[in-house]
Each structure stands twice: as structure tokens, then as C-alpha cells.
Amino acid sequence: MTDPTKPISQMMKEGCADLHEKAEHAPVPARMVSGQMTRDEYVEMLRQEVLWNKALDRAILRARPTSPYLTALVDDPQLQGPYYDADLAHFDASPADEPSRGVAALCHDIEQADSLTLLGLHYVREGANNGNRYVAKKLRAAWGAQGDDGFRSLDPYGESQRPRWEAFKATLDAQPFTAEDKAKLVEAGRLMFTRIMAIHDDLASQLELAGT
């Protein structure tokens, strides 16, 4: 078990490291990082991911007024739904009519979550922007795309990404979490990685990428 005397940002990183490593090497992320993902594949991913991102946004907005942790840590620019809407509009696409099995499971978790669990889920989402910014650059290069349109869900902050992430972690570490709170946050982070891997597996099966 991770030492609860460590900063929670370090506990989250160490406590989720094995799942983070596994997630990065699954077929869908591997195609993104290599620049092999096609526009059609990317749009199908957006159509599903907008569903759980909006669900998480709604849950945070409901819980934030009475949660000092969410109030301190999650400002409106971190709500990802609008970035997905912008990307889908760019590709003249709409959200999926039905969630995949993995998306439905994550949406259920979100609906059942308390404020600490929501924060743990959001931590993983927010942290993913660090790597996703690199992915956006790879896809832009592979497709010969110019500008930010179509990639805002991957790179919402542009050049502000690194300072925003460092400020987020510093604020997180300054919160008076108990050892039990920290354990719950790590548990939520691990849940998020597990759900995201399941969502990517659904997409890989849909696109017949499982063997790539």
C-alpha cells in the first residue's frame, strides 16, 4: 500500500502506475500515439467519450457547491464536455445514440459517486491532458491538419497545459485529506483507468482493432 504520508499527487501517480502503463499500450491508445488512428476511428471515439465526459461534468457541477475539495480544484475550464462538443461539430458528427458497455459502466459509477470519488475520477481525466497534448500533435501531423479545431478534447489548454497541471497538483497536495480520503482517491483513480481501458477495448472491438 502506498504510504499515506506522501503527497496525494504522488500517491495517485504511484498507485495507478501499473494501470497507466497497461492503458497506454492497448490498441486504441497505441494507434493514437503512433499517428495511425484514422479520422473515422477518432470520430467514433469522440462520439462515445463525450457521453461519459458530460456525465462527469454534470456530477461535478452538482457536487461542487457543497464540496470544498471540488470547489478548490475544479474550475469551469476543466469541464470537458464543451471541448468534445466543439470537436464533434468540427467533424459534423453527433454523440453516440447508445453508450458502449464500458461507457455505460463508467456513467453508472459517476452517478453513484460521492465528491471524493468524483475528484479521483477527474484527476485521471485532467492528468490525461498531459499525454493527450502530444497525441494531438501526432494526429495533426499524420492528417496534415492545421490549428486546434477537432483536437480541443485532447489539448484543451494549449501552452497553458503544464502550468495548469502543476497548479492543480499543488492545490491537491494542499488539501487536508485524511489517510482514508487518500486511499479513496487512489481507488477512484484506479477505477477510472480500468473503465477507460474497457471503453477503449469496446472501440477496438467495434473497429476490429483487437489484433493490432
C-alpha positions, 0 to 999 in steps of 0.5 A: 500500500502506498504510504499515506504520508506522501503527497496525494499527487504522488500517491495517485501517480504511484498507485495507478502506475501499473494501470497507466502503463497497461492503458497506454499500450492497448490498441486504441491508445497505441494507434493514437500515439503512433499517428495511425488512428484514422479520422473515422476511428477518432470520430467514433471515439469522440462520439462515445467519450463525450457521453461519459465526459458530460456525465462527469461534468454534470456530477461535478457541477452538482457536487461542487457547491457543497464540496470544498475539495471540488470547489478548490480544484475544479474550475469551469475550464476543466469541464470537458464536455464543451471541448468534445462538443466543439470537436464533434461539430468540427467533424459534423458528427453527433454523440453516440445514440447508445453508450458502449458497455464500458461507457455505460459502466463508467456513467453508472459509477459517476452517478453513484459517486460521492465528491471524493470519488468524483475528484479521483475520477477527474484527476485521471481525466485532467492528468490525461491532458498531459499525454493527450497534448502530444497525441494531438500533435501526432494526429495533426501531423499524420492528417496534415491538419492545421490549428486546434479545431477537432483536437480541443478534447485532447489539448484543451489548454494549449501552452497553458497545459503544464502550468495548469497541471502543476497548479492543480497538483499543488492545490491537491497536495494542499488539501487536508485529506485524511489517510482514508480520503487518500486511499479513496482517491487512489481507488477512484483513480484506479477505477477510472483507468480500468473503465477507460481501458474497457471503453477503449477495448469496446472501440477496438472491438467495434473497429476490429482493432483487437489484433493490432 
